[in-house]
């Protein structure tokens, strides 16, 4: 992906979304006791392999940091992303 997608945070729906070529990708989370629990990251196959899931996960971690929250990546993708980005270890719950 050459340019980061336009990621929108929808705190009332507890998700981050972006639309690429008409396909919506999303990251869903829960907030529980000062912890953002990333439960689901989904990117449609039609736009997969472009780093969209990574950008959504980065946006969620950055939002958690800004909000003073820790992060629990229960989604397998988010957990693998966190392992590849040790610069966010201090946020892990």
C-alpha positions, 0 to 999 in steps of 0.5 A: 500500500503506497498511502495509508488508508483514511482510518476513521475511529467510531468510538460509539461503535467501538471500531476503526474502519477504512474503505479501500476500493469500495470495500470496508475493513474494520477493527473491533474492540471492547473497553474493560477496566482501562483496557482496550481489548482488540477482538477482531480485525477483518480486511476483505480478500479483494483488498488484502495484502496491502497492509490495511490490517496493520494500519488499523491495528496501529491506529488502535494502539495509538488511540489506546496510548492517547486515551491512557489505556492498555491493550489486550490483543485477543484477535490472533492478527493483533497479537501477532502484530504486537509481537512484531512491534515491540515499541508498543510493549508498554501498552500490553495488558 
